[in-house]
Amino acid sequence: MIRVGFLYTRLRVEEKYLLEELEGRPEVKVTRIPDGELCFDIAQKPAEVDVLFERSISYSRGLYISRIFEAHSIPVINSSLVAERCGDKYVTSQLMVQNGIPTPRVVMAFDEESALAAIETVGYPCVLKPVVGSWGRLLAKVDNRYTAESFIEHKASLGINHQIFYVQEYINKPGRDIRAFVIGDEPICAIYRSSESWITNTARGGVATNCPINDEIADLCRRAARAVGGGLLALDLFETENGFTINEINHTMEFRNSITTTGVNIPQKMVDYVIEKENLFIEKMS
Amino acid sequence: MSTLTCPECAAEIMLESGTEVGEIIVCSDCGVDLEVTALDPAAIQLAPMEQEDWGE
């Protein structure tokens, strides 16, 4: 019997699919752990589980609670290290650069004056992004110096986290990007996300269609997944004139629009991976 | 199946069988997100606002 702790903020469609899959397996006992309702004495084992399946929508809660479980030798999928590497866009970009993986150029700055210099270094248009955030929120396409000055001023009023200026090269996409799903470090399926807007997230109205995985996509996905530590990942790729490039990597991915579109049972494969990893952990410890 | 009232627009909300506590449902009339807070008896409330660090 494998005791799986299921950490969540909200039961989205994805969590319901995953719970249905987990609870349908005779060898699994699931303990639901709502991330906002509990408190944790860090000297005590947080729960009687063998593995924690981290599905928090809240990056901060997921990260800290994962660390608490790991401190008590309970493996977490995805691990806190993978979460740190994917949850902060700077860290992801830095790892891509360090590993020679194609990724849009990024220049960082930490005050308003240097932010303007960073934007002018990258050139117009470019994109300002919060280092932590998702669903296409608070992204700003900067077309010229006037909009740059306005965005910087607005960001300055949003608090300390927005004083970390992540300036990314704008990629002129062909009206779509690619979301590839990776389990372990193996790509299992991918979708195109098409939109008339430059923001293609399905959370913002992007339309999903199946994207066959060719050798180039598969190779890039494997390399990028390895660079962040592997696990249950969703990689966002751009198509450029010079080939594919990795934009972002998500560690608590949404997949509701991709099961029918790709014909791949994503939650089943995710649960298979969690069980396989836990079995390997048990073998290693015995 | 339980029938509730949307706290935002007073529309009638039907909870389907298989609904779980913590699940987010959307009011088909006004589109607001609602969190299921209890099942016996059933209760819903406006879902917490999205936080800055929420996402994938």
Interface residues (C-beta under 8 A of the other chain):
Chain A: Y8 T9 R10 L11 R12 K16 P34 I57 S58 Y59 S60 P130 V132 G133 S134 W135 R137 N161 A234 N250 H251 T252 M253 E254
Chain B: E20 G22 E23 I24 E35 A47 Q51 E52 D53 W54 G55 E56
